Amino acid sequence: MKEMKTQVSVWGSRITMILISLGAFSPLTSVTANPILNPFQNRTGSHRGFSFEPVASLFLTSENFDEDSARVPIANTASNSRLIFDLNGSFGISDDFFAFGRLSLHSARVSVLDQVSQSGFGLSDQLAGFAYRALRSDSGISLNLQGEVSLPAYNNTDAKNSGNAYLGDGTIDLTAGGFLEFPLGASREIYLEGGGGYTYRSKGFSACLPYSLKLKRDPALKGVMYEAGINGQLSLRTDVATEDLQARSVLDQDRLAGSGGSNLINALNPSWIQVTGKLGYKNRHGQILYAGASAPFFGTNAAAGFAITIGASLDFGPKPKPLEENHESSPTPGTRASSPIRGKPRPPLSRKMNFSTYDMDAKILSSNDQLYLIRINKGSMDGVETGQFFDIYAEGSPVARTKVTQVKDEEAILSVIEYFQERSIETEFIARRLVR
């Protein structure tokens, strides 16, 4: 079993490096897809090891936001559809430092009134970057720094010569920024995430400021996950074509040729903001299936439309390992224990065991030693309340002390506050309510 886990980790590292390499060594003369389709997003993971996320998205548009931010039909009543398949990979070198990459395939179709439809298909913008969790406080606040480069893998010149739809603007994007997370509640499953950055674009296109603000829920054990909020970008309006009429003419001609006039291609100083949401389910192994949607609702020289997304998040990182026996000391004061959740420190090991009596036994339904959380089969209908204490027993001896942090009718979530033994908590253990 140990050998099998090692092989999974090795293959995880290899796949991640392949994704990063595809992004890093794509032709430098190629282009990048519109950031409405691939916005700047937080790629800091929760713990070391490999994670993998396949995503399929469909974006449809037949309107633009013009220079006055009015929503208008695309010239020649053109419509655009973009089908995107991304393979995202991330490797946690540690619990705080991550390398990530994205392999992206892109299919474009442009329909113009009384004309033959155009299509294009191939590798789209490939992504490579690093993310670092620079701050994790005991209250759960987390500051994540991130840098990435988008290096596409196709060429508009080839598309123009063959009469195919363009897949992007022709720029290489370099983005640096960060994300700040604020947990809401003791469980830290629900939190606010705000992010922002600076993007440099090549070929004379304007730099811009990407940003986002979202409310998220990431269940610790299993359950419904969701996120809802906004993302967008603010152009710094330094596009060369702003003052150069010849450059603007070329921009307009390529936009008509490659996208039927849609601002998905060669938009002048584009700014936009869109609403986005995602809903999914996390199983007890940490894998997530989800569906999402997004739609720009305001913009200047940007595409208007909507996108739908389906995807999965597959975690191949290290599972909770049995803790070493006979460890006699607590973590050194002032040090930060390895933690896979936003700023949640490992509970200390204590030899001072003060016990009284117990008035209830509960069955452990599931546990997560990475997040120090336990789910039991007793809830408010059994008299369990937030703030009560349960001791975890195995073979007649105490293993850990926990505190109730969430209560439902027939189950409750316990958070480990101290260990009496260095061992993992299993479902065959017993949770006993402490009477003080």
N, C-alpha and C positions, 0 to 999 in steps of 0.2 A: 504493500500500500504506500509506504514511504517513497519507494522508487517511482510509483505511478504519479504521485504528487510532484516529484522532482521533474519528471518528463513533461507534465502539464505546464509547470513553471517555465521550463526551457522553451517549449513551443510557444508559450505566451510571449516570451521575450523576442523570439524570432519573428513572430507575426507582427508585433509592434514595430520592430526595426524595419520590416518590409514596408509597412505603411508609411513610416517616416521617410524611408529612402525614396519611395515613389514620389513623395512630395518634394523632397530636397533635390532630386536629380531630373525633374521634368524640364522640358525645353524652356529656356528663358525668353523665347520670342513669342510665347503663347499668352493666353488670356485667363481672366478669372470670372467666375459667375457672379451675378448680382448679389450683394450682401443681404438683400431681403430674403434670399433663398438659404443663405448660410450665415446668419448673424454671429457676432462675437458672443461667445458663451463660456461660462465657467467650466473648466475641464479639470479642476482639482478633485482628485478622488478622495476616498475615505480611509484607505489603508494601502499598504504595500502590496505588490503583486499585479497581476494582469487582469484587465477588464476589456470587454469586447461589446460593441454596440452596432448592430446592423439597423439601418433606417431607410425607409422608402417614403418619398414625398412627391406630391403632385401640386403644382402651382398653375393656376388659370388666371388669365387677365385679358381684358379687351378695352381697358381704359387707362388713361394717364392722369397724374396730377401735373398741371401745367405750371408756368412760371408764376402765376398768381394763386397757386394752390387750389385751383378749381378742378373738379373731377370731370374729365372730358373723354369722349370716345377716341380710340386710336385712329389716326388718319387711315383712310381707305377701309374703315370698319374691320381692321385686322384683329385677329385674336391669337394669343400665344398660349401654348401649354408646355410645361416643363416637368418632366418626370426624372427624379433624381434618386439614385441608390448610393448610399454612403456606408462604408465599413469603417467605423471608428475604433481605434485601439488605444489603450492607455496602459502604461506600465509604471507602477509605483515603485520607484527605486528605494524609497523609504515611506513612512507614513505621511511625510510632508512634501516630498519632491517627486514630480511626475513628468514623464516624457509621453507625448501623445502624437498621433498621426491620423490622417484620414485618407482613404482611397475612395474616390468619388467618380461615378459614372453619370452621364447627363444625356437625356434625350430631349430635343427641342422640336416643336412643330409650330409653324407660322401659317395661318390661313388668311388670305387677302381676297376681298371681293373680286370675282371675275378673273382670278389668277390661279395658277397651279400652286398648290401648297408646298411650302419649303419644309425640309426637315434636316436635323443634324443629330449625330450620335457619336459619343466617344468619351474618353477620359476628361473629366472636368477639372476644377481647381483642387489640387492636392494640398493637404495641410500638414505642417509639422511644427512642433513647439514644445515648450516646457512650462510647467506650472509649479509654484512653490507656496506652501502655506507658511507665511511669514509670522503670523500671530495666531495663537489659540489660547484664550483666557479661560480661567476656571468657570466664568459665567457662560461660556459657550460662544463668545464672539470670535469670529475667525476672519482674518485678512489674508486673501489669496492673491499673489502676483502672477502675471501670465504674459508670456511673449510668444508670438507665432508668426509664421510666414506662409502665405498662400501662393503656391507656384503651380499654375495650370499646366495641362498636358495636351493642348491642342492649339491650332493656329488659325486665325481668322483669314489669312491670305488664302489658305487652301479652301476654306469654306466659300470665299468670294469667287474664286476661280471656278468652282464647281456648282455655284448657285445654291449652296446649302444655307440653312439658317445659322446665324452666329450663336455661339454659346457664351459670349461674354464681351468685356470691354477691351481687353488687350493689356491689362495692367498686372503688375505684381504687387501684392499688398503685404506690408509689414505692420503688425499691430502689437502694441504694448499697453498693458493696463492692469486692472485689478478688480476684485470682487470682495465685498464686505457682507458677512452673514451675521444676522441677529436672531438667535433662537427665541421662540415665544413659548413660555411654559417650562416646567421642570423636566419634562421628558425630552425636550429639544427635537422632537419629531417635526414640529412646525416652525418655520423660520422665514424671515425676510432676507432677500438677497438683492443687493444693489451693485451694479457694475458699471465701469466706464473705461475708456482707453483713448488712444490716439492711433490713427491709421495713416500711414504714408502710402501713396499710390504713384506708380511710375507713369511714364509717357505723358506727363503734363496734366494729369487729372488731379482734381483738388483733394487735398488731405481732408480727413473728416474725424469726428468724435463719435464713436459708437457708445451706446449706453443701454442699460436695462434696469428694471425694477420688478421683482417677482415675489409672490407669496408661494412657498413650497411646503409640501408635507412628504417626508421620507420615513415610513414606518420602521421602527427599530427591528422588529421581529418579522411580521408579515402583515399584509393588509393593503388598503387603498392608498396609492400615492397620487399626488396631484401637484400642479403648478399653474399659476395664472398671473398675468401681468402684462407688461409692455416692453418692447425693445425698439431701437431705432438708431438713427445716425444724424448728426448735424454737420453739414458741409461747412468747411472754412472758406468756401467760395474763392479759391485760388486757381481754379481751372484756367489753363492757358487760353482756351477758346472763348473765355469771357470777353476778352478784349481783341482777340485775333479773329477777324471775319473769315479769313481763309481756313483757319483751323475749325471754326464753327461749321463752315460749309462741308468740310470733309466729315465732320462728326454727324451732321444731319444725313448726308448721303449714305454713310455706313449704317446708320440707324434704320433708314428705309430699306436698304438692301438686306440687312441681316435680321430684322425683327418686325418688318412692316410698319415701323414708326413707333414701336413700343419703347418706353424708357427703361426697359430691362437692359438695353444696350446703349452705351455711349451717352448717358444722361449728363446734362450740364449742371455741375454743382448740386447733385441730388441730396435732398434731406427728406426724411420720412420717419414716421412713428407707426407702429402696428401693435395690435392687441394679440396676445398669444395665450394658449392654454394647453394643458396636457393632463390626461387621466389614465391611470393604469393600476395594476395589481402586482404586489411583491409577494412571492412565495416564501416559504420558510427557509429555502436555500439562498435567498437573497437575489434571485433572478426576477426581472421585471418585464412585463409586457405592457405596452401603452399605445394610446392613440392621441393625436393632437391636432390642433387647427390654429391658423393665424391669418390675420388680414390687416393690411395697411389701412388706416382710417384718416391719415393726414399726410401731406407731402408736398414737396416742391420739385418739379422735374423728376418725378419718380413714378414707378409703375403702381397701379392700383389693381387689386385682385384678391385672391384668397388661396390658402394652401391647406392641405390635409396631410397628415403624417401618421405612419404606423412604425413601431420599432420595438426593440427588445434590448435590455441591458443584462449582460451575462458576466457574472463575477467569477473569475478563476483565481482570485487571490488566495492567500493562505487562510485556512479555516482555523477556528479557535483550537489552540494546542493545549494538552493537559499541562497544568502548571507544575513546576518541579516540587517534589515533596521536600519536607524538612527545611524549608527556607525560613530562617529565623529572624529576618529583619524586614522592616518596612522600607519603602522607597526613601532615598536620601532627601531630607527637606530641601526644598528649593529646586529640585530636579523635576523634569517633566516626563512622566511615563509615556510610553507609546500609546497613542489613542486614535482609534479609527473614526471617532465621531467628533463633531465640532467642539473641541476644547474640553472633552469629558475626561478627567484624569482617572487613573486606575485607583480603586479603593485600597486603603492601606491594609496590611496584614497585622492583626492584633492578637496578642496572647492573653489579654485581659478579658476573660469571658464572664460577664455578669448575667446570670440567668435567674428567672423567677419561675413562673408557671406558664403553661400554655392552655388556651381554651378552644383551639381549633386546629385541625390538620387539613392541609390542602394538597391536591395533586399538582405537580409541575407539568404544564402542558407543553412548554417549549422554553428554551433558554438561549441566550446569546452572550458568550463569554467575551466577545470583542467589545460589546456595548454595555456589559454588566447589567443586563436586563433579564427578567424572568416573568413568564406568564403563568398564572395559576387558575384553577377551575372554581374559585370562589369569588363572588362579587358583592354588589350592594344588597342583593336579595338575601345574602348570608350574613349581612352586618359588617362587611368589609368597608372601610373608609380610608380616604386619602390621609396619609400621615401615620398610619398604624405600622407596627414592626412585625416582621416574620423572620424566624431563624430557619435556615436550611439545614436539614439533617441527612446524613448518609450513614447507614449501618450503626445507628444509635449515637453517633457523635456529631457535634455541630460543625458545619463547614463555613457558613457565612451568615451575616446579618443583613437584612434588606428592609427597605421602607416602601410603602405603597405610594405610587406616584399617579396612577390612573385606575379608575374603577368603572366597570360596566355592570350590567345586571347580574351576569353569571361568570364573570372573570375579572381579573385585575392584573396590572403590571407592577412588578416590584423592581426596585433599583438597588443593587448591592452597594452598601455603605462601608462594610469592612469584611475582611476574610478572617476566619479562624484557622483555616488550612489552605495550603497552596494546591488547589485541585480544581478541575473544571466541574461545573454543576450540570448534572445529568437529569433527564426526565424521570428516572426512577427514584430520585431523592424526594424527601418530604419537606413541605413548608409548614411551619408551626407558628401560629400567632402568639406573640409575646404579651403577657399580662404584666403591667408595671405598677 
